[in-house]
Amino acid sequence: MRKEGKRIKYKDRKKIERMIQNGEKVAVIAKNIGVHRATIYNELKRGGSPYKAEEAQRNI
């Protein structure tokens, strides 16, 4: 797990975007990125539907 207070970086957002497109579960994505599942759910809200890393990056 990451240390408290770390933010998701753009490269992580691109990785999330690829994993979502490949149908990965949120729990798998969270483990791979190193954050809690709730962080991924919040990130998915930030990135729109369908999730786009660029949109999420603009909305931080």
C-alpha positions in Angstrom: 0.0 0.0 0.0 1.0 3.6 -0.6 1.8 6.0 2.2 -1.1 8.1 3.3 -1.4 11.4 1.4 0.0 10.2 -1.9 -1.9 11.1 -5.1 -2.6 9.1 -8.2 -0.3 10.2 -10.9 -1.1 10.5 -14.6 0.7 7.2 -15.5 -1.4 5.5 -12.9 -4.5 7.0 -14.5 -3.5 5.6 -17.9 -2.9 2.2 -16.3 -6.4 2.4 -14.7 -7.9 3.3 -18.1 -6.3 0.3 -19.8 -7.3 -2.1 -17.0 -10.9 -0.8 -17.1 -11.0 -1.3 -20.9 -9.8 -4.8 -20.3 -12.6 -5.5 -17.9 -10.5 -5.8 -14.7 -12.3 -5.7 -11.4 -11.8 -2.7 -9.1 -10.1 -4.8 -6.4 -7.5 -6.0 -8.9 -6.9 -2.5 -10.2 -6.5 -1.1 -6.6 -4.0 -3.8 -5.7 -2.0 -3.3 -8.9 -1.9 0.5 -8.4 -1.3 0.2 -4.6 -4.3 2.1 -3.3 -7.6 1.3 -1.5 -10.6 0.2 -3.6 -12.5 3.4 -2.5 -9.7 5.4 -4.2 -10.3 3.7 -7.5 -14.1 4.2 -7.2 -13.5 7.9 -6.6 -11.1 8.0 -9.5 -13.6 6.4 -11.8 -16.2 9.1 -10.8 -13.6 11.8 -11.6 -12.8 10.3 -15.0 -16.3 10.1 -16.5 -18.1 7.3 -18.2 -16.3 5.7 -20.0 -13.3 6.5 -17.8 -10.7 8.7 -19.5 -7.3 9.4 -17.8 -7.1 12.8 -19.5 -10.5 13.9 -18.1 -9.6 12.6 -14.6 -6.3 14.5 -14.7 -8.2 17.8 -15.6 -10.7 17.3 -12.8 -8.2 17.1 -9.9 
